[in-house]
Amino acid sequence: MKKSTFTLYLSLILAATGAQAQTLKEAKAEYLKTHPARLARPSGQQTAEYLNTDYADTEKDCGSSSTPAFLCSGNLIRGTDVFSTQFHAWDPSPSSQSSGGVSFSYLRADSKFSSVAYDYNNGFIFYPYFWAPDNEGIDTNIDIMCAFPVDGWTVYRSDAGCGASSDYPQESVPCQEQGIYTADQWYAHFEKGGENHLYMCGFTTSDYSSEDTAAGFYQSILSRAKIESKYFSEQNELRLATWAQGKQDSLPIEAFFYIVESSSGLDSARKNQQDFYNTTTNHIWVPVIKLTLPQSPGGNAVFSYSAADQLIPEPVSQQ
């Protein structure tokens, strides 16, 4: 590619990114006209309440066909390994850097699971885009590219984990590309492939897609409901576009969490809180939240806050 051609191509990409960010900003402003405002940097207790509120909110979308429900409801969760001084928990892993995608799970009252990927017992939670604090320098333009009703085995897929697997190059392309638009169609396809995760398709949800991404994401939730009893112990999977290393000042981290059954999870969450506080330029305090996952389809997740769980005491200004 000639330098002049590449420069034009890059300019078009950057322009599209800026336009999309503006569109989402406008959509957020419209959404907040009919929803109560939230505190910019809430207390630990208020954070837990917001997380529980977002968990219970089962909206189909956030106001339009281009604003999927994850923008305003539910909990975007990423499990992380045991705390290490060799890396920051929020920095993308080497595999995420090479693939272009970072795996999260989406926890909501109609999208439940009993364990986090790899049985991790701690991690962090991103704000839903519409609830991220304004004027705090937070980057809310991290694209949520696709959604799988269960673990998509995305490490074996192309296109940042959202595309086809090499085992099934036609059958595993994104659902909408195959004419799969409903939960019934997704389930039939899943069954046809013998419930093979590499045969399964995921729903496109990217900001830059021409598809009805709100409907696609909601159908992924309805698809999970069809297999919930069998796959309740297995989390769903969303792929977010990989962000740069060292972006702690602008990442939309709402909380660090630990799974209630694990004392080692609390230790890692507390150390991640301290690492984040020490690493961010303005010493941003993010609460450690206890997450109790449901152990049956009839149960519910619960987020709770305790001052005793905090390694860095909560600032007086946020109490």
C-alpha positions as CSV (number, residue, x, y, z in Angstrom):
1,M,0.0,0.0,0.0
2,K,1.4,3.4,-1.0
3,K,2.1,5.8,1.9
4,S,-0.5,8.3,0.5
5,T,-3.1,5.6,0.3
6,F,-2.4,4.4,3.8
7,T,-2.6,7.9,5.1
8,L,-6.0,8.4,3.5
9,Y,-7.2,5.0,4.9
10,L,-6.0,5.8,8.4
11,S,-7.8,9.2,8.2
12,L,-11.0,7.5,7.2
13,I,-10.8,5.1,10.1
14,L,-10.0,7.8,12.6
15,A,-12.9,9.9,11.3
16,A,-15.3,6.9,11.6
17,T,-14.1,6.3,15.1
18,G,-14.7,10.0,16.1
19,A,-18.1,10.0,14.4
20,Q,-19.2,6.9,16.3
21,A,-18.0,8.3,19.6
22,Q,-20.0,11.4,19.0
23,T,-23.1,9.3,18.1
24,L,-22.8,7.3,21.3
25,K,-22.3,10.5,23.3
26,E,-25.5,11.8,21.9
27,A,-27.3,8.6,22.5
28,K,-26.1,8.6,26.1
29,A,-27.4,12.2,26.6
30,E,-30.7,11.2,25.2
31,Y,-30.9,8.1,27.5
32,L,-30.1,10.1,30.6
33,K,-33.0,12.5,30.0
34,T,-35.3,9.8,31.2
35,H,-33.1,8.1,33.8
36,P,-31.9,9.4,37.2
37,A,-28.4,10.8,37.3
38,R,-25.7,9.0,39.2
39,L,-22.8,10.2,41.3
40,A,-19.6,10.7,39.3
41,R,-17.3,8.9,41.7
42,P,-19.7,7.0,44.1
43,S,-18.9,5.6,47.5
44,G,-18.2,1.9,47.8
45,Q,-21.6,1.3,49.2
46,Q,-23.2,3.3,46.4
47,T,-21.1,1.4,43.8
48,A,-22.5,-1.9,45.2
49,E,-26.0,-0.6,44.9
50,Y,-25.4,0.5,41.3
51,L,-24.0,-2.9,40.4
52,N,-27.1,-4.6,41.9
53,T,-29.4,-2.1,40.0
54,D,-27.6,-2.8,36.7
55,Y,-27.8,-6.6,37.4
56,A,-31.6,-6.4,37.9
57,D,-32.2,-4.1,34.9
58,T,-33.3,-6.4,32.0
59,E,-33.9,-3.7,29.3
60,K,-33.9,-5.1,25.7
61,D,-31.9,-2.1,24.5
62,C,-30.8,1.4,25.5
63,G,-33.2,3.3,23.3
64,S,-32.5,2.3,19.7
65,S,-31.4,-0.5,17.4
66,S,-27.8,0.7,17.6
67,T,-27.6,0.9,21.4
68,P,-27.4,-2.7,22.8
69,A,-28.4,-3.3,26.4
70,F,-24.8,-3.6,27.6
71,L,-24.5,0.1,27.2
72,C,-26.9,0.9,30.0
73,S,-27.5,-2.3,32.0
74,G,-25.9,-5.5,33.3
75,N,-22.3,-6.1,34.6
76,L,-19.3,-6.3,32.3
77,I,-16.9,-8.7,34.2
78,R,-13.4,-9.8,33.4
79,G,-11.9,-12.5,35.6
80,T,-8.1,-12.2,36.3
81,D,-5.4,-14.5,37.7
82,V,-3.8,-14.3,41.1
83,F,-2.2,-10.9,41.8
84,S,1.3,-10.6,40.4
85,T,3.9,-7.8,40.5
86,Q,4.9,-8.8,37.0
87,F,1.9,-7.2,35.3
88,H,-1.1,-5.1,36.0
89,A,-4.4,-7.0,36.1
90,W,-6.1,-4.4,33.8
91,D,-3.5,-4.5,31.0
92,P,-4.4,-6.8,28.1
93,S,-2.6,-10.2,28.2
94,P,-0.1,-11.1,25.4
95,S,-2.8,-13.2,23.7
96,S,-5.3,-10.3,23.8
97,Q,-2.6,-8.0,22.3
98,S,-1.9,-10.3,19.4
99,S,-5.6,-11.2,18.7
100,G,-7.0,-7.7,19.1
101,G,-9.8,-8.8,21.5
102,V,-10.2,-9.1,25.3
103,S,-12.8,-11.5,26.8
104,F,-15.4,-10.4,29.3
105,S,-18.6,-11.9,30.6
106,Y,-22.0,-10.3,30.9
107,L,-23.8,-10.9,34.2
108,R,-27.5,-9.9,34.4
109,A,-30.7,-11.2,36.0
110,D,-31.6,-12.8,32.7
111,S,-28.0,-13.8,31.8
112,K,-26.6,-15.7,34.8
113,F,-23.7,-18.1,35.4
114,S,-22.3,-19.8,38.5
115,S,-18.5,-19.4,37.8
116,V,-16.1,-17.0,36.0
117,A,-13.9,-18.1,33.2
118,Y,-11.1,-20.4,34.2
119,D,-12.6,-20.5,37.7
120,Y,-10.9,-17.2,38.5
121,N,-11.9,-15.8,41.9
122,N,-11.3,-12.1,41.3
123,G,-11.2,-9.5,38.5
124,F,-12.6,-6.1,37.6
125,I,-15.9,-4.7,36.3
126,F,-16.3,-2.0,33.6
127,Y,-19.0,0.6,33.8
128,P,-21.8,0.3,31.3
129,Y,-21.0,3.0,28.8
130,F,-24.0,5.2,29.6
131,W,-23.2,5.2,33.3
132,A,-19.5,6.0,33.1
133,P,-18.7,9.3,34.9
134,D,-18.4,12.3,32.6
135,N,-15.5,14.7,32.9
136,E,-13.3,12.1,34.5
137,G,-11.1,11.4,31.5
138,I,-12.6,7.9,31.1
139,D,-12.3,6.3,27.7
140,T,-15.8,5.0,26.9
141,N,-15.1,4.1,23.3
142,I,-13.8,0.6,23.8
143,D,-15.8,-1.4,21.2
144,I,-17.8,-4.4,22.4
145,M,-17.5,-6.4,19.1
146,C,-19.5,-9.6,19.6
147,A,-21.3,-11.8,22.0
148,F,-21.5,-15.6,22.5
149,P,-24.3,-17.1,24.6
150,V,-21.6,-19.5,26.1
151,D,-17.8,-19.5,26.0
152,G,-17.0,-18.9,22.4
153,W,-13.5,-20.6,22.5
154,T,-12.4,-17.3,20.9
155,V,-8.7,-18.1,21.1
156,Y,-9.3,-20.4,18.1
157,R,-11.3,-17.8,16.1
158,S,-10.3,-15.1,13.6
159,D,-11.2,-11.4,13.6
160,A,-10.3,-10.6,17.2
161,G,-12.1,-13.7,18.4
162,C,-15.4,-12.8,16.7
163,G,-15.0,-14.6,13.5
164,A,-14.8,-18.2,12.2
165,S,-12.8,-21.1,13.7
166,S,-10.6,-23.0,11.3
167,D,-12.5,-26.2,12.1
168,Y,-15.8,-24.8,10.8
169,P,-14.9,-21.9,8.5
170,Q,-18.4,-21.5,7.1
171,E,-20.7,-22.5,10.0
172,S,-18.9,-20.5,12.7
173,V,-18.9,-17.1,11.1
174,P,-21.0,-14.4,12.9
175,C,-24.6,-15.3,13.2
176,Q,-26.0,-12.4,11.2
177,E,-23.8,-13.3,8.3
178,Q,-25.5,-16.7,8.2
179,G,-29.0,-15.3,8.4
180,I,-29.2,-16.3,12.1
181,Y,-31.1,-13.5,13.8
182,T,-33.2,-15.1,16.6
183,A,-32.6,-17.3,19.6
184,D,-34.6,-20.1,18.0
185,Q,-32.3,-20.0,15.0
186,W,-29.2,-19.9,17.1
187,Y,-30.3,-22.9,19.2
188,A,-31.1,-24.9,16.1
189,H,-27.7,-24.1,14.7
190,F,-26.0,-25.0,18.0
191,E,-27.8,-28.3,18.1
192,K,-27.0,-29.0,14.4
193,G,-23.3,-28.7,15.3
194,G,-23.6,-31.1,18.2
195,E,-23.2,-28.2,20.7
196,N,-19.6,-27.9,19.5
197,H,-18.3,-24.5,20.6
198,L,-16.2,-24.1,17.5
199,Y,-19.2,-24.7,15.3
200,M,-21.3,-22.1,17.3
201,C,-21.8,-18.6,16.0
202,G,-21.6,-15.4,17.9
203,F,-23.8,-12.2,17.4
204,T,-22.1,-9.1,16.0
205,T,-22.5,-6.1,18.3
206,S,-19.7,-3.8,17.1
207,D,-20.2,0.0,17.0
208,Y,-19.2,-0.1,13.4
209,S,-21.6,-2.8,12.2
210,S,-24.6,-2.0,10.0
211,E,-26.6,-4.8,11.7
212,D,-29.3,-4.2,14.3
213,T,-26.8,-4.7,17.1
214,A,-29.3,-4.1,19.9
215,A,-31.5,-7.0,18.7
216,G,-28.4,-9.2,18.1
217,F,-27.2,-8.7,21.6
218,Y,-30.6,-9.3,23.1
219,Q,-31.0,-12.5,21.1
220,S,-27.7,-13.7,22.5
221,I,-29.3,-13.3,26.0
222,L,-32.4,-15.2,24.9
223,S,-30.2,-17.9,23.3
224,R,-28.5,-18.4,26.6
225,A,-31.8,-18.8,28.3
226,K,-32.5,-21.8,26.0
227,I,-29.4,-23.7,27.3
228,E,-29.2,-22.2,30.8
229,S,-30.0,-25.4,32.7
230,K,-27.2,-27.3,30.9
231,Y,-24.6,-24.6,30.7
232,F,-25.3,-22.7,33.9
233,S,-21.8,-23.3,35.2
234,E,-20.2,-21.9,32.0
235,Q,-20.1,-18.2,31.5
236,N,-21.0,-16.3,28.3
237,E,-18.4,-14.4,26.4
238,L,-18.1,-10.9,25.0
239,R,-15.1,-9.7,23.1
240,L,-14.0,-6.1,23.6
241,A,-11.4,-4.4,21.3
242,T,-8.0,-4.5,22.9
243,W,-6.8,-1.3,24.5
244,A,-3.3,-0.1,24.9
245,Q,-1.0,-1.1,27.8
246,G,-0.7,1.5,30.6
247,K,-4.2,3.1,30.1
248,Q,-5.2,2.9,33.8
249,D,-5.9,6.6,34.0
250,S,-8.7,6.3,31.4
251,L,-10.1,2.8,31.7
252,P,-13.8,2.6,32.8
253,I,-13.1,0.4,35.8
254,E,-16.1,0.6,38.2
255,A,-14.9,-2.0,40.8
256,F,-12.5,-4.7,41.6
257,F,-14.3,-7.9,42.7
258,Y,-13.7,-11.1,44.4
259,I,-15.8,-14.3,44.6
260,V,-17.2,-14.7,48.0
261,E,-16.1,-18.3,48.5
262,S,-12.4,-17.5,48.1
263,S,-10.1,-15.8,50.6
264,S,-7.3,-15.7,47.9
265,G,-9.7,-13.8,45.7
266,L,-10.0,-11.1,48.3
267,D,-6.3,-10.8,48.7
268,S,-5.8,-10.4,44.9
269,A,-8.7,-7.9,44.6
270,R,-7.2,-5.8,47.5
271,K,-3.7,-5.8,45.9
272,N,-5.2,-4.8,42.5
273,Q,-7.0,-1.9,44.2
274,Q,-3.7,-0.8,45.8
275,D,-1.8,-1.3,42.5
276,F,-4.4,0.8,40.6
277,Y,-4.4,3.5,43.2
278,N,-0.6,3.7,43.2
279,T,-0.3,3.6,39.4
280,T,-3.0,6.1,38.3
281,T,-1.8,9.7,38.1
282,N,-4.5,11.1,40.4
283,H,-4.6,8.1,42.7
284,I,-8.0,6.9,41.7
285,W,-9.8,4.9,44.4
286,V,-11.9,2.0,43.1
287,P,-13.8,-0.1,45.6
288,V,-13.3,-3.8,46.2
289,I,-16.7,-5.5,45.9
290,K,-17.7,-8.9,47.0
291,L,-19.6,-10.9,44.3
292,T,-21.8,-13.8,45.3
293,L,-22.7,-15.7,42.2
294,P,-25.9,-17.7,41.9
295,Q,-25.5,-21.4,42.4
296,S,-28.7,-22.3,40.6
297,P,-30.8,-20.8,37.8
298,G,-33.3,-19.7,40.3
299,G,-30.8,-17.8,42.3
300,N,-29.3,-14.3,41.8
301,A,-26.0,-12.6,42.0
302,V,-25.4,-10.1,44.8
303,F,-22.8,-7.4,45.0
304,S,-21.8,-6.1,48.4
305,Y,-19.4,-3.6,49.9
306,S,-17.4,-3.8,53.2
307,A,-15.0,-1.2,54.5
308,A,-13.0,-4.1,56.0
309,D,-12.3,-5.5,52.5
310,Q,-10.5,-2.3,51.3
311,L,-6.7,-2.2,51.4
312,I,-6.8,1.5,50.5
313,P,-9.3,3.2,52.8
314,E,-12.2,4.9,51.1
315,P,-11.5,8.6,50.6
316,V,-13.6,10.9,52.7
317,S,-14.7,12.8,49.6
318,Q,-16.4,9.6,48.3
319,Q,-18.1,8.6,51.5
